[in-house]
């Protein structure tokens, strides 16, 4: 009797365990079936856009130079009115040149004596009173002293520093009496009555850069002060590292300090068939750009190619058609071929205000 009761208990326990396992399997199956992701979509449509390219630029002076002395020595004269306008040829600094002046005077005295000797031998040569070689030596001495004078005078000229063009002086870097070398910066001189804008554009826009075209320049980003600039030149070669083209334009009006950061905007034309989507709905990949398109209630990962972009939207040039439903919210929760639930349909205007 006890053996039968024990066997009956074992069988009953096995049935309970088996039923429990079936319930766990059913519960696991239920958990594996995740609910569809809730998303918002944008119905793609044609939008007319203005293809404006905005790049960074910098203001540079029309002329700029660091003023260095051409000779080593002690400063005996310094004329640097900081921040003032000076004219071309104004003497800015002089270096000690007394030794060179003495050498110049010595050469002049020697030249005077050599000229008298040459003149006397020339008269004697005319009556065959002296050899031709003696006269040639005298003439050679005259020419040699003249060359010495020219050389010494050039060294004296190097001790005087003059303004190479009209412009505004910067801050003085030395004091009178200082010993300077050719590496010493006395001050800077800049021509700021007309300034230039240097900027770079991607190589795909090089065809729209033409000499004489105008671009819009935003000088003060906070006040949004904009003006015009005229393109005057471009670098012949595109930078091989950045693949950008360097462009230079002249600012038509306004006084701007060289070195100022500016924004340059140029028009690359209009495209009436552009498909625009928010930049946030693009999933970056190692090699591709992917967007999620809802079709028949499921998510389809679609490769796209992009073109013009601004702060919030980007143009899709390939991969989407008019009328496609592109997921704009909940992108991170959607899996390929998974079911999705569309909560609402957004417009570009609504997305731009978010």
DOPAMI-107100 format. One line per 4 residues: their letters; for each residue x, y, z negated of C-alpha. Coordinates in Angstrom, 2 decimals, m for minus. Last residue first. Layout:
N
a = X:Y:Z; ...
// end
This chain:
354
xxxx = 10.46:71.94:32.66; 9.51:74.77:35.01; 11.27:73.25:38.03; 9.45:69.95:37.49
xxxx = 6.05:71.59:37.67; 6.93:73.46:40.85; 8.39:70.31:42.44; 5.09:68.51:41.83
xxxx = 4.38:65.68:39.39; 2.10:62.64:39.72; 1.03:61.13:36.42; 1.23:58.01:34.23
xxxx = 2.33:55.53:36.87; 2.69:52.09:35.32; 5.65:50.03:36.44; 6.16:46.36:37.27
xxxx = 9.75:45.20:37.62; 11.38:44.72:41.02; 14.57:46.41:39.74; 14.36:47.53:36.11
xxxx = 12.83:50.76:34.82; 13.62:52.09:31.35; 16.41:54.48:32.38; 14.26:56.18:35.01
xxxx = 11.53:57.07:32.53; 10.80:60.33:34.33; 11.25:61.25:38.01; 10.31:58.00:39.77
xxxx = 9.98:58.62:43.50; 6.71:57.85:45.25; 7.38:57.97:49.00; 5.07:60.20:51.07
xxxx = 7.65:61.54:53.53; 10.46:59.05:53.86; 13.55:58.42:51.74; 16.96:56.85:52.48
xxxx = 18.78:59.65:54.29; 19.16:63.42:53.98; 17.92:63.77:50.41; 18.26:67.39:49.27
xxxx = 19.04:68.02:45.61; 17.11:69.81:42.89; 17.73:71.46:39.51; 20.78:73.80:39.68
xxxx = 21.10:73.68:43.45; 21.85:70.95:45.95; 22.41:70.62:49.68; 23.01:67.13:51.05
xxxx = 22.29:63.71:49.62; 22.42:60.15:50.87; 20.07:57.53:49.45; 20.11:53.90:48.34
xxxx = 16.73:52.59:47.15; 15.95:50.57:44.00; 12.35:49.39:44.28; 10.13:49.49:41.21
xxxx = 6.79:47.69:41.41; 3.15:48.78:41.56; 2.82:48.13:45.27; 5.72:50.54:45.94
xxxx = 7.34:52.82:43.36; 10.66:54.22:44.60; 13.64:54.34:42.22; 16.62:56.43:43.38
xxxx = 20.18:55.27:44.01; 23.43:57.06:44.92; 26.15:54.73:46.16; 29.82:53.79:45.67
xxxx = 30.35:53.32:41.96; 26.71:54.08:41.20; 24.93:57.27:40.16; 21.20:56.93:39.41
xxxx = 19.37:59.91:40.90; 16.23:61.01:39.02; 18.07:63.82:37.22; 18.91:65.70:40.43
xxxx = 15.22:66.40:40.98; 14.01:65.63:44.52; 13.96:67.68:47.73; 13.15:66.34:51.19
xxxx = 14.28:68.87:53.81; 12.48:69.19:57.10; 12.51:73.00:57.49; 16.31:73.30:57.08
xxxx = 17.67:76.87:56.83; 21.15:78.24:57.57; 24.56:77.97:55.79; 24.22:81.24:53.91
xxxx = 27.10:82.40:51.74; 27.18:83.03:48.00; 30.35:84.06:46.14; 30.42:84.05:42.34
xxxx = 33.05:86.22:40.66; 35.89:85.93:38.12; 37.86:89.16:37.66; 41.61:88.89:38.26
xxxx = 41.85:92.33:39.81; 39.56:94.84:38.06; 36.47:95.78:40.02; 35.42:99.14:41.40
xxxx = 32.38:98.87:43.67; 31.97:98.81:47.41; 32.77:96.80:50.54; 34.77:94.04:48.89
xxxx = 37.24:92.59:51.39; 37.10:88.84:52.06; 39.67:86.02:51.91; 38.92:82.33:52.53
xxxx = 40.67:79.14:51.45; 39.26:75.95:52.98; 38.70:72.98:50.71; 39.61:69.32:51.11
xxxx = 40.87:69.35:47.48; 44.16:67.52:48.10; 44.76:68.20:51.79; 43.96:71.91:51.54
xxxx = 42.51:72.92:54.90; 44.97:74.61:57.25; 44.68:77.96:59.06; 43.96:79.82:55.79
xxxx = 41.10:82.20:56.39; 40.88:85.91:57.22; 38.86:89.15:57.01; 35.50:88.05:55.59
xxxx = 33.42:91.07:54.61; 32.12:91.48:51.06; 28.70:92.55:49.85; 27.45:93.41:46.38
xxxx = 25.70:91.76:43.46; 25.31:92.78:39.81; 23.66:89.87:38.06; 23.99:91.66:34.70
xxxx = 25.38:88.60:32.92; 27.17:87.14:35.94; 28.97:90.42:36.64; 30.57:90.51:40.09
xxxx = 28.05:88.50:42.10; 29.38:88.54:45.66; 27.18:88.06:48.72; 28.97:87.17:51.95
xxxx = 29.46:89.08:55.18; 30.76:87.73:58.49; 33.61:89.62:60.21; 35.89:86.61:60.63
xxxx = 33.78:83.47:60.75; 33.14:80.87:58.07; 30.10:78.88:59.22; 32.22:76.12:60.77
xxxx = 34.23:75.68:57.56; 31.13:74.49:55.72; 32.02:70.78:55.86; 35.52:71.70:54.60
xxxx = 34.26:72.68:51.16; 34.59:76.43:50.43; 37.38:78.34:48.68; 37.47:81.89:47.34
xxxx = 39.72:84.98:47.39; 37.97:88.35:47.08; 39.84:91.51:48.05; 40.10:94.94:46.48
xxxx = 40.22:98.48:47.89; 41.04:101.40:45.59; 42.92:98.82:43.53; 46.47:99.09:44.85
xxxx = 48.58:97.55:42.12; 51.99:98.30:40.63; 53.39:96.22:37.80; 55.98:97.26:35.24
xxxx = 59.76:97.12:34.61; 59.99:93.35:35.03; 63.54:92.12:34.39; 64.84:89.37:36.69
xxxx = 67.17:91.75:38.60; 68.79:92.55:35.30; 68.12:95.21:32.68; 70.02:96.72:29.79
xxxx = 67.67:99.01:27.88; 68.46:102.72:27.66; 64.87:103.81:28.31; 62.35:101.16:27.18
xxxx = 61.03:98.08:28.93; 57.67:96.43:29.80; 55.60:99.48:30.77; 51.91:98.64:31.28
xxxx = 50.42:98.80:34.76; 50.97:101.45:37.40; 48.21:102.34:39.82; 48.91:102.49:43.54
xxxx = 50.49:104.16:46.55; 53.22:101.98:48.07; 56.81:100.77:47.53; 57.27:102.84:44.35
xxxx = 60.98:103.55:43.92; 63.74:101.87:41.90; 67.18:103.51:42.12; 70.23:101.38:41.33
xxxx = 69.87:99.65:44.70; 70.63:102.94:46.47; 73.98:103.06:44.69; 74.86:99.61:46.04
xxxx = 73.88:100.74:49.54; 76.11:103.82:49.13; 79.05:101.59:48.22; 78.57:99.55:51.39
xxxx = 78.19:102.62:53.60; 81.29:104.23:52.08; 83.35:101.05:52.53; 82.23:100.85:56.17
xxxx = 83.37:104.44:56.76; 86.69:103.59:55.07; 87.18:100.68:57.46; 86.30:102.76:60.52
xxxx = 88.94:105.35:59.63; 91.55:102.64:58.91; 90.83:101.03:62.30; 91.44:104.37:64.02
xxxx = 94.82:104.68:62.30; 95.77:101.13:63.21; 94.72:101.73:66.82; 96.88:104.88:66.96
xxxx = 99.92:102.96:65.82; 99.19:100.20:68.32; 98.96:102.68:71.20; 102.51:103.87:70.48
xxxx = 103.15:107.51:69.81; 104.35:110.62:71.71; 102.87:109.50:75.01; 101.42:113.00:75.57
xxxx = 97.79:111.89:74.90; 99.02:109.52:72.20; 100.41:112.48:70.25; 96.97:114.13:70.22
xxxx = 95.32:110.88:69.10; 97.98:110.43:66.43; 97.06:113.77:64.85; 93.28:113.01:64.94
xxxx = 93.78:109.55:63.46; 95.92:110.94:60.62; 93.34:113.63:59.88; 90.57:111.00:59.92
xxxx = 92.54:108.75:57.55; 92.95:111.60:55.05; 89.21:112.37:55.08; 88.38:108.67:54.83
xxxx = 90.58:108.26:51.77; 88.84:111.17:50.08; 85.42:109.73:50.98; 86.41:106.27:49.69
xxxx = 87.42:107.77:46.33; 84.13:109.65:46.09; 82.17:106.45:46.71; 84.16:104.52:44.10
xxxx = 83.43:107.26:41.58; 79.72:107.14:42.42; 79.78:103.36:41.98; 81.31:103.69:38.53
xxxx = 78.77:106.35:37.55; 75.83:104.14:38.64; 73.78:103.47:35.48; 70.34:102.18:36.56
xxxx = 67.50:104.43:37.65; 63.74:103.94:37.22; 60.36:104.88:38.71; 61.28:107.25:41.53
xxxx = 58.12:108.00:43.53; 58.47:106.77:47.11; 54.80:105.84:47.56; 52.54:107.89:45.35
xxxx = 51.62:107.29:41.74; 48.26:106.67:40.05; 48.29:106.40:36.30; 47.73:103.38:34.03
xxxx = 51.11:103.75:32.33; 53.15:106.76:33.42; 56.39:104.82:34.11; 59.35:107.14:34.74
xxxx = 62.56:105.67:33.35; 66.06:107.11:33.78; 69.47:105.93:32.53; 68.55:102.25:32.37
xxxx = 71.65:100.18:31.66; 72.88:97.68:34.23; 72.03:94.97:36.73; 70.92:96.01:40.20
xxxx = 67.79:95.50:42.31; 65.46:96.59:39.52; 62.17:94.66:39.38; 58.67:96.10:39.88
xxxx = 56.09:93.34:40.05; 53.97:93.87:43.14; 50.31:93.93:44.13; 48.50:95.23:47.20
xxxx = 44.78:94.91:47.99; 44.33:93.68:44.45; 42.77:90.28:43.89; 39.25:89.42:42.71
xxxx = 38.57:85.74:42.14; 36.06:83.34:43.62; 33.78:80.47:42.68; 31.38:78.93:45.17
xxxx = 27.67:79.14:45.95; 26.43:77.70:49.25; 22.97:78.78:50.30; 20.97:76.44:52.53
xxxx = 17.59:78.08:52.39; 14.94:75.45:51.93; 11.67:74.65:53.66; 10.06:71.67:51.98
xxxx = 8.79:68.46:53.51; 7.13:66.02:51.15; 8.04:63.37:48.60; 5.37:62.31:46.11
xxxx = 6.98:62.72:42.70; 6.46:60.09:40.03; 5.97:59.91:36.28; 6.76:56.63:34.51
xxxx = 5.40:54.12:32.00; 7.40:50.90:32.03; 5.35:47.72:32.37; 4.85:45.66:29.19
xxxx = 7.50:43.07:28.44; 6.65:39.39:29.10; 9.44:37.71:27.14; 7.54:38.22:23.87
xxxx = 4.57:36.14:25.06; 6.84:33.29:26.08; 8.51:33.38:22.68; 5.13:33.21:20.92
xxxx = 4.10:30.23:23.06; 7.36:28.47:22.27; 6.92:29.20:18.54; 3.36:27.77:18.63
xxxx = 4.62:24.62:20.37; 7.34:24.23:17.74; 4.78:24.48:14.92; 2.59:21.85:16.52
xxxx = 5.53:19.46:16.71; 6.48:20.16:13.10; 2.91:19.49:11.93; 2.71:16.26:13.96
xxxx = 6.01:15.05:12.52; 4.77:15.75:8.98; 1.61:13.71:9.65; 3.64:10.75:10.96
xxxx = 5.91:10.82:7.91; 2.98:10.97:5.53; 1.22:7.97:7.18; 4.40:5.95:6.93
xxxx = 4.71:6.73:3.21; 1.04:5.81:2.57; 1.48:2.50:4.43; 4.56:1.64:2.39
xx = 2.76:2.45:m0.86; 0.00:0.00:0.00
// end
